[in-house]
């Protein structure tokens, strides 16, 4: 079914019908995107804690304990979890006993990894 509109006899109706047909074609081809605003995390949500068997670098553990990496390494040294021999740091048996690991080869050089559930009380336990 359709209607016949002569362009020369009724140019205004022809123009209106043509524009409406173009509008219908244009909106039918549009991709409709809907956006949903997501509220930012509330400050009372805690940072996601990795599983307790995961190991983190010294810098990440220090950050979780609100310490600088240098302070954390100094506390590990003072507590006996690592030792300094000839200017190099080494993991002690005590450090191994709490799950620490020494990674010798990496693109950033040697470093230590610690359990993600490392407790700051461990640093004070052997200082006395």
N, C-alpha and C positions, 0 to 999 in steps of 0.2 A: 504494500500500500504506500502511496506517496502523493505528493501534490506537485502541480506544475506551476512554477513561477517564472515568468518571462523577464529576463534581465533588462530588456529595453522598455517594456511596458510598465513594470513596477520595480524600478531600480532600488528604492528604499527597502521594500520587502525582501528583495533578493539579497541585498547587503546584510540585512538583519539575520536572515536565515543562514547565509553563508558564515557569518561571524559566530552564530550560535552553534552551528555544526563544528566549526573549528574549536570552539571552547569545549564542547563535549569530547571531541577527539583528544584535545590536549590534557584535560583532567583525567581521562581514562588511562592515559599512558604515564601519568605522574607516579613516581615512587613515593609512597607516603611513609614518612619516618616519624615515629613517635619517640619522644624523649621522656625519661623519668628521672626526676631529680632525686638523688640519693643523699640522705643526710650523712654528714661526716661522722666517723666513729666518735662516740662519746668519750670524754677523757677518763671515765672510770673503767673503761675496758683496758685490760692489760695486754701488753705485747704478747703475741703468740709464743708460747714456750715450746721448744722442740722436745721430742721424746727424750726421756732420761738417758737412753743409751747412745744418743747422738754426741759427737765430739765437736767442740767449737775451738777456734783459734784463741790464743791468749788475748788478742785485742777484743774479740767479741765477748769473751767472758768478762774482761775488765769493764767493758761498756755496760754489761748487764749488772755489774756490781757498783756502777757509778764511780769507777776508778779510771785513772789514766793507765795506758798499757805499761809505761815505765814503773808506776807505783805498784801495779799488780805483779810485774816481774820481780821487783824488789821484795815484795812481800813473799812471793814464792821462794826466792833465794833465802830470805831470812827464816822462813818456816821449814826449810830443808827439802822442799819438793824438787828444786833444781839446785845445781851447784855450778860454780864458776871454776874452770880449770884452764889455765893458760889463755885467758881471755875469751874462752868459749863456754857457752852454757850447756849443761848436760842434765838429763832427767835422772833423778836418784831413784833408788828402790822405793822410797817413801812416795815419791811422785807417781811411780808406776802402780803402787798399791791403791791409789785413789782413782786410777783409770787414765792417768796422763800418758800421752804419747809424744815422742820426738819424731818429727818429720824431717829427715835429713835433706832430701832432694825435692825442691820445688822451684818454680821460676822466680820466687821472691827470696830464696835462700832457706836455711833451716828454720824451723819454728816448732812450737809446742801446741798440742791440742789437749783439751780438757773436757771432762764430762759436762754436758749442758746444764746439769743440775748442781754444778759446783757451788758449794756453800761458802760464804765469806768467813764463817766461823772456823773453817779449816785453816785459814791463814793465821788465826790467833791461837790455835790449839797448841802449837809447838813453840810459840815465842817465849814462853815463861822460863 
